[in-house]
Amino acid sequence: MNIINNKLLGNSDFMTGAFPADYGNGISGVFDLRLRNGNPEKNEFTAQVVY
C-alpha cells in the first residue's frame, strides 16, 4: 500500500542543489508533488483492497 496514489498525482519534480526561494531552507533535496484538479461536475470514487 502506497501513501501517494498515482491516480491522483498530476506532476512531480525532484530538485537538488540550489532551490527557488519558495522552498525556504531546503538543504539536500526537494520533492515537489502536484495533485490533479478534481471534477466538480461528477463524483468519482476509488477503492483499494489489501489482503
PDB file of N, CA, C and O in Angstrom:
ATOM      1  N   MET A   1       0.852  -1.164   0.000  1.00  0.00           N
ATOM      2  CA  MET A   1       0.000   0.000   0.000  1.00  0.00           C
ATOM      3  C   MET A   1       0.904   1.235   0.000  1.00  0.00           C
ATOM      4  O   MET A   1       1.824   1.336   0.811  1.00  0.00           O
ATOM      5  N   ASN A   2       0.642   2.155  -0.895  1.00  0.00           N
ATOM      6  CA  ASN A   2       1.446   3.360  -1.019  1.00  0.00           C
ATOM      7  C   ASN A   2       0.755   4.545  -0.366  1.00  0.00           C
ATOM      8  O   ASN A   2      -0.472   4.584  -0.269  1.00  0.00           O
ATOM      9  N   ILE A   3       1.540   5.501   0.078  1.00  0.00           N
ATOM     10  CA  ILE A   3       0.991   6.731   0.630  1.00  0.00           C
ATOM     11  C   ILE A   3       0.533   7.648  -0.496  1.00  0.00           C
ATOM     12  O   ILE A   3      -0.487   8.325  -0.369  1.00  0.00           O
ATOM     13  N   ILE A   4       1.278   7.675  -1.595  1.00  0.00           N
ATOM     14  CA  ILE A   4       0.961   8.531  -2.736  1.00  0.00           C
ATOM     15  C   ILE A   4       0.257   7.692  -3.794  1.00  0.00           C
ATOM     16  O   ILE A   4       0.836   6.745  -4.327  1.00  0.00           O
ATOM     17  N   ASN A   5      -0.976   8.033  -4.095  1.00  0.00           N
ATOM     18  CA  ASN A   5      -1.748   7.310  -5.097  1.00  0.00           C
ATOM     19  C   ASN A   5      -1.416   7.887  -6.470  1.00  0.00           C
ATOM     20  O   ASN A   5      -1.577   9.089  -6.679  1.00  0.00           O
ATOM     21  N   ASN A   6      -0.958   7.062  -7.409  1.00  0.00           N
ATOM     22  CA  ASN A   6      -0.561   7.549  -8.725  1.00  0.00           C
ATOM     23  C   ASN A   6      -1.739   8.036  -9.560  1.00  0.00           C
ATOM     24  O   ASN A   6      -1.528   8.736 -10.550  1.00  0.00           O
ATOM     25  N   LYS A   7      -2.968   7.690  -9.196  1.00  0.00           N
ATOM     26  CA  LYS A   7      -4.147   8.175  -9.920  1.00  0.00           C
ATOM     27  C   LYS A   7      -4.460   9.626  -9.580  1.00  0.00           C
ATOM     28  O   LYS A   7      -5.145  10.303 -10.346  1.00  0.00           O
ATOM     29  N   LEU A   8      -3.970  10.111  -8.451  1.00  0.00           N
ATOM     30  CA  LEU A   8      -4.222  11.479  -8.038  1.00  0.00           C
ATOM     31  C   LEU A   8      -3.062  12.417  -8.343  1.00  0.00           C
ATOM     32  O   LEU A   8      -3.201  13.635  -8.234  1.00  0.00           O
ATOM     33  N   LEU A   9      -1.920  11.856  -8.726  1.00  0.00           N
ATOM     34  CA  LEU A   9      -0.717  12.649  -8.942  1.00  0.00           C
ATOM     35  C   LEU A   9      -0.724  13.262 -10.336  1.00  0.00           C
ATOM     36  O   LEU A   9      -0.887  12.560 -11.333  1.00  0.00           O
ATOM     37  N   GLY A  10      -0.544  14.587 -10.393  1.00  0.00           N
ATOM     38  CA  GLY A  10      -0.500  15.272 -11.670  1.00  0.00           C
ATOM     39  C   GLY A  10       0.918  15.462 -12.161  1.00  0.00           C
ATOM     40  O   GLY A  10       1.216  15.167 -13.318  1.00  0.00           O
ATOM     41  N   ASN A  11       1.798  15.951 -11.300  1.00  0.00           N
ATOM     42  CA  ASN A  11       3.169  16.251 -11.691  1.00  0.00           C
ATOM     43  C   ASN A  11       4.055  16.140 -10.458  1.00  0.00           C
ATOM     44  O   ASN A  11       3.619  16.434  -9.345  1.00  0.00           O
ATOM     45  N   SER A  12       5.287  15.719 -10.657  1.00  0.00           N
ATOM     46  CA  SER A  12       6.237  15.669  -9.554  1.00  0.00           C
ATOM     47  C   SER A  12       7.601  16.105 -10.053  1.00  0.00           C
ATOM     48  O   SER A  12       7.991  15.798 -11.180  1.00  0.00           O
ATOM     49  N   ASP A  13       8.319  16.823  -9.208  1.00  0.00           N
ATOM     50  CA  ASP A  13       9.660  17.295  -9.522  1.00  0.00           C
ATOM     51  C   ASP A  13      10.566  17.018  -8.331  1.00  0.00           C
ATOM     52  O   ASP A  13      10.170  17.220  -7.183  1.00  0.00           O
ATOM     53  N   PHE A  14      11.768  16.561  -8.603  1.00  0.00           N
ATOM     54  CA  PHE A  14      12.777  16.381  -7.571  1.00  0.00           C
ATOM     55  C   PHE A  14      13.937  17.298  -7.897  1.00  0.00           C
ATOM     56  O   PHE A  14      14.513  17.217  -8.982  1.00  0.00           O
ATOM     57  N   MET A  15      14.284  18.175  -6.959  1.00  0.00           N
ATOM     58  CA  MET A  15      15.342  19.147  -7.197  1.00  0.00           C
ATOM     59  C   MET A  15      16.445  18.979  -6.160  1.00  0.00           C
ATOM     60  O   MET A  15      16.177  18.780  -4.976  1.00  0.00           O
ATOM     61  N   THR A  16      17.671  19.059  -6.617  1.00  0.00           N
ATOM     62  CA  THR A  16      18.822  19.042  -5.722  1.00  0.00           C
ATOM     63  C   THR A  16      19.666  20.277  -6.014  1.00  0.00           C
ATOM     64  O   THR A  16      19.571  20.865  -7.091  1.00  0.00           O
ATOM     65  N   GLY A  17      20.472  20.653  -5.070  1.00  0.00           N
ATOM     66  CA  GLY A  17      21.334  21.823  -5.261  1.00  0.00           C
ATOM     67  C   GLY A  17      20.654  23.104  -4.824  1.00  0.00           C
ATOM     68  O   GLY A  17      20.059  23.153  -3.748  1.00  0.00           O
ATOM     69  N   ALA A  18      20.734  24.143  -5.645  1.00  0.00           N
ATOM     70  CA  ALA A  18      20.137  25.441  -5.323  1.00  0.00           C
ATOM     71  C   ALA A  18      18.631  25.390  -5.607  1.00  0.00           C
ATOM     72  O   ALA A  18      18.202  24.912  -6.657  1.00  0.00           O
ATOM     73  N   PHE A  19      17.844  25.890  -4.658  1.00  0.00           N
ATOM     74  CA  PHE A  19      16.388  25.829  -4.772  1.00  0.00           C
ATOM     75  C   PHE A  19      15.810  27.213  -4.991  1.00  0.00           C
ATOM     76  O   PHE A  19      16.426  28.212  -4.620  1.00  0.00           O
ATOM     77  N   PRO A  20      14.617  27.280  -5.599  1.00  0.00           N
ATOM     78  CA  PRO A  20      13.914  28.558  -5.666  1.00  0.00           C
ATOM     79  C   PRO A  20      13.542  29.047  -4.261  1.00  0.00           C
ATOM     80  O   PRO A  20      13.516  28.257  -3.318  1.00  0.00           O
ATOM     81  N   ALA A  21      13.258  30.331  -4.122  1.00  0.00           N
ATOM     82  CA  ALA A  21      13.001  30.927  -2.805  1.00  0.00           C
ATOM     83  C   ALA A  21      11.772  30.352  -2.123  1.00  0.00           C
ATOM     84  O   ALA A  21      11.715  30.357  -0.894  1.00  0.00           O
ATOM     85  N   ASP A  22      10.777  29.854  -2.864  1.00  0.00           N
ATOM     86  CA  ASP A  22       9.546  29.367  -2.226  1.00  0.00           C
ATOM     87  C   ASP A  22       9.751  28.074  -1.437  1.00  0.00           C
ATOM     88  O   ASP A  22       8.825  27.649  -0.747  1.00  0.00           O
ATOM     89  N   TYR A  23      10.915  27.430  -1.503  1.00  0.00           N
ATOM     90  CA  TYR A  23      11.164  26.208  -0.743  1.00  0.00           C
ATOM     91  C   TYR A  23      11.939  26.444   0.543  1.00  0.00           C
ATOM     92  O   TYR A  23      12.260  25.488   1.249  1.00  0.00           O
ATOM     93  N   GLY A  24      12.244  27.683   0.860  1.00  0.00           N
ATOM     94  CA  GLY A  24      12.870  28.005   2.140  1.00  0.00           C
ATOM     95  C   GLY A  24      14.279  27.466   2.268  1.00  0.00           C
ATOM     96  O   GLY A  24      15.098  27.626   1.364  1.00  0.00           O
ATOM     97  N   ASN A  25      14.561  26.824   3.394  1.00  0.00           N
ATOM     98  CA  ASN A  25      15.917  26.382   3.714  1.00  0.00           C
ATOM     99  C   ASN A  25      16.123  24.901   3.424  1.00  0.00           C
ATOM    100  O   ASN A  25      16.650  24.182   4.272  1.00  0.00           O
ATOM    101  N   GLY A  26      15.721  24.427   2.248  1.00  0.00           N
ATOM    102  CA  GLY A  26      15.980  23.036   1.893  1.00  0.00           C
ATOM    103  C   GLY A  26      17.467  22.803   1.737  1.00  0.00           C
ATOM    104  O   GLY A  26      18.133  23.558   1.029  1.00  0.00           O
ATOM    105  N   ILE A  27      18.008  21.776   2.380  1.00  0.00           N
ATOM    106  CA  ILE A  27      19.454  21.577   2.361  1.00  0.00           C
ATOM    107  C   ILE A  27      19.865  20.578   1.275  1.00  0.00           C
ATOM    108  O   ILE A  27      20.740  20.881   0.464  1.00  0.00           O
ATOM    109  N   SER A  28      19.246  19.395   1.249  1.00  0.00           N
ATOM    110  CA  SER A  28      19.754  18.375   0.347  1.00  0.00           C
ATOM    111  C   SER A  28      18.856  18.110  -0.854  1.00  0.00           C
ATOM    112  O   SER A  28      19.366  17.816  -1.935  1.00  0.00           O
ATOM    113  N   GLY A  29      17.542  18.202  -0.706  1.00  0.00           N
ATOM    114  CA  GLY A  29      16.662  17.925  -1.830  1.00  0.00           C
ATOM    115  C   GLY A  29      15.228  18.325  -1.544  1.00  0.00           C
ATOM    116  O   GLY A  29      14.803  18.391  -0.391  1.00  0.00           O
ATOM    117  N   VAL A  30      14.488  18.591  -2.611  1.00  0.00           N
ATOM    118  CA  VAL A  30      13.077  18.952  -2.502  1.00  0.00           C
ATOM    119  C   VAL A  30      12.299  18.081  -3.467  1.00  0.00           C
ATOM    120  O   VAL A  30      12.655  17.981  -4.641  1.00  0.00           O
ATOM    121  N   PHE A  31      11.239  17.447  -2.983  1.00  0.00           N
ATOM    122  CA  PHE A  31      10.354  16.630  -3.817  1.00  0.00           C
ATOM    123  C   PHE A  31       9.024  17.354  -3.875  1.00  0.00           C
ATOM    124  O   PHE A  31       8.283  17.376  -2.892  1.00  0.00           O
ATOM    125  N   ASP A  32       8.713  17.949  -5.021  1.00  0.00           N
ATOM    126  CA  ASP A  32       7.522  18.769  -5.204  1.00  0.00           C
ATOM    127  C   ASP A  32       6.433  17.927  -5.863  1.00  0.00           C
ATOM    128  O   ASP A  32       6.612  17.450  -6.983  1.00  0.00           O
ATOM    129  N   LEU A  33       5.299  17.739  -5.171  1.00  0.00           N
ATOM    130  CA  LEU A  33       4.184  16.948  -5.694  1.00  0.00           C
ATOM    131  C   LEU A  33       3.005  17.862  -6.001  1.00  0.00           C
ATOM    132  O   LEU A  33       2.620  18.690  -5.175  1.00  0.00           O
ATOM    133  N   ARG A  34       2.444  17.711  -7.173  1.00  0.00           N
ATOM    134  CA  ARG A  34       1.243  18.460  -7.546  1.00  0.00           C
ATOM    135  C   ARG A  34       0.135  17.451  -7.831  1.00  0.00           C
ATOM    136  O   ARG A  34       0.328  16.496  -8.584  1.00  0.00           O
ATOM    137  N   LEU A  35      -1.023  17.675  -7.220  1.00  0.00           N
ATOM    138  CA  LEU A  35      -2.157  16.784  -7.431  1.00  0.00           C
ATOM    139  C   LEU A  35      -2.990  17.256  -8.610  1.00  0.00           C
ATOM    140  O   LEU A  35      -2.970  18.434  -8.965  1.00  0.00           O
ATOM    141  N   ARG A  36      -3.727  16.324  -9.217  1.00  0.00           N
ATOM    142  CA  ARG A  36      -4.607  16.660 -10.331  1.00  0.00           C
ATOM    143  C   ARG A  36      -5.777  17.496  -9.839  1.00  0.00           C
ATOM    144  O   ARG A  36      -6.143  17.449  -8.665  1.00  0.00           O
ATOM    145  N   ASN A  37      -6.354  18.258 -10.751  1.00  0.00           N
ATOM    146  CA  ASN A  37      -7.572  19.004 -10.433  1.00  0.00           C
ATOM    147  C   ASN A  37      -8.741  18.039 -10.353  1.00  0.00           C
ATOM    148  O   ASN A  37      -8.802  17.063 -11.100  1.00  0.00           O
ATOM    149  N   GLY A  38      -9.656  18.309  -9.457  1.00  0.00           N
ATOM    150  CA  GLY A  38     -10.829  17.458  -9.303  1.00  0.00           C
ATOM    151  C   GLY A  38     -11.887  17.761 -10.350  1.00  0.00           C
ATOM    152  O   GLY A  38     -11.752  18.713 -11.119  1.00  0.00           O
ATOM    153  N   ASN A  39     -12.933  16.961 -10.380  1.00  0.00           N
ATOM    154  CA  ASN A  39     -14.046  17.140 -11.294  1.00  0.00           C
ATOM    155  C   ASN A  39     -15.237  17.647 -10.488  1.00  0.00           C
ATOM    156  O   ASN A  39     -15.852  16.861  -9.769  1.00  0.00           O
ATOM    157  N   PRO A  40     -15.588  18.939 -10.581  1.00  0.00           N
ATOM    158  CA  PRO A  40     -16.686  19.469  -9.771  1.00  0.00           C
ATOM    159  C   PRO A  40     -18.072  19.052 -10.252  1.00  0.00           C
ATOM    160  O   PRO A  40     -19.055  19.272  -9.545  1.00  0.00           O
ATOM    161  N   GLU A  41     -18.172  18.456 -11.439  1.00  0.00           N
ATOM    162  CA  GLU A  41     -19.483  18.122 -12.001  1.00  0.00           C
ATOM    163  C   GLU A  41     -19.898  16.673 -11.753  1.00  0.00           C
ATOM    164  O   GLU A  41     -21.080  16.351 -11.867  1.00  0.00           O
ATOM    165  N   LYS A  42     -18.970  15.807 -11.422  1.00  0.00           N
ATOM    166  CA  LYS A  42     -19.281  14.383 -11.267  1.00  0.00           C
ATOM    167  C   LYS A  42     -18.503  13.817 -10.091  1.00  0.00           C
ATOM    168  O   LYS A  42     -17.300  14.054  -9.979  1.00  0.00           O
ATOM    169  N   ASN A  43     -19.160  13.079  -9.218  1.00  0.00           N
ATOM    170  CA  ASN A  43     -18.477  12.403  -8.116  1.00  0.00           C
ATOM    171  C   ASN A  43     -17.843  11.112  -8.614  1.00  0.00           C
ATOM    172  O   ASN A  43     -18.486  10.307  -9.287  1.00  0.00           O
ATOM    173  N   GLU A  44     -16.586  10.933  -8.277  1.00  0.00           N
ATOM    174  CA  GLU A  44     -15.875   9.718  -8.650  1.00  0.00           C
ATOM    175  C   GLU A  44     -15.232   9.130  -7.404  1.00  0.00           C
ATOM    176  O   GLU A  44     -14.759   9.867  -6.539  1.00  0.00           O
ATOM    177  N   PHE A  45     -15.215   7.810  -7.309  1.00  0.00           N
ATOM    178  CA  PHE A  45     -14.670   7.129  -6.143  1.00  0.00           C
ATOM    179  C   PHE A  45     -13.698   6.059  -6.596  1.00  0.00           C
ATOM    180  O   PHE A  45     -13.786   5.550  -7.714  1.00  0.00           O
ATOM    181  N   THR A  46     -12.776   5.727  -5.717  1.00  0.00           N
ATOM    182  CA  THR A  46     -11.856   4.632  -5.963  1.00  0.00           C
ATOM    183  C   THR A  46     -11.672   3.854  -4.659  1.00  0.00           C
ATOM    184  O   THR A  46     -11.778   4.422  -3.572  1.00  0.00           O
ATOM    185  N   ALA A  47     -11.402   2.576  -4.773  1.00  0.00           N
ATOM    186  CA  ALA A  47     -11.216   1.740  -3.591  1.00  0.00           C
ATOM    187  C   ALA A  47     -10.022   0.816  -3.810  1.00  0.00           C
ATOM    188  O   ALA A  47      -9.672   0.484  -4.943  1.00  0.00           O
ATOM    189  N   GLN A  48      -9.413   0.413  -2.714  1.00  0.00           N
ATOM    190  CA  GLN A  48      -8.277  -0.499  -2.786  1.00  0.00           C
ATOM    191  C   GLN A  48      -8.429  -1.544  -1.699  1.00  0.00           C
ATOM    192  O   GLN A  48      -8.715  -1.224  -0.546  1.00  0.00           O
ATOM    193  N   VAL A  49      -8.239  -2.777  -2.073  1.00  0.00           N
ATOM    194  CA  VAL A  49      -8.346  -3.891  -1.123  1.00  0.00           C
ATOM    195  C   VAL A  49      -6.947  -4.458  -0.902  1.00  0.00           C
ATOM    196  O   VAL A  49      -6.253  -4.819  -1.852  1.00  0.00           O
ATOM    197  N   VAL A  50      -6.547  -4.531   0.356  1.00  0.00           N
ATOM    198  CA  VAL A  50      -5.243  -5.078   0.711  1.00  0.00           C
ATOM    199  C   VAL A  50      -5.489  -6.334   1.538  1.00  0.00           C
ATOM    200  O   VAL A  50      -6.216  -6.299   2.531  1.00  0.00           O
ATOM    201  N   TYR A  51      -4.893  -7.418   1.135  1.00  0.00           N
ATOM    202  CA  TYR A  51      -5.076  -8.664   1.883  1.00  0.00           C
ATOM    203  C   TYR A  51      -3.786  -9.179   2.407  1.00  0.00           C
ATOM    204  O   TYR A  51      -3.757 -10.221   3.062  1.00  0.00           O
TER     205      TYR A  51
END
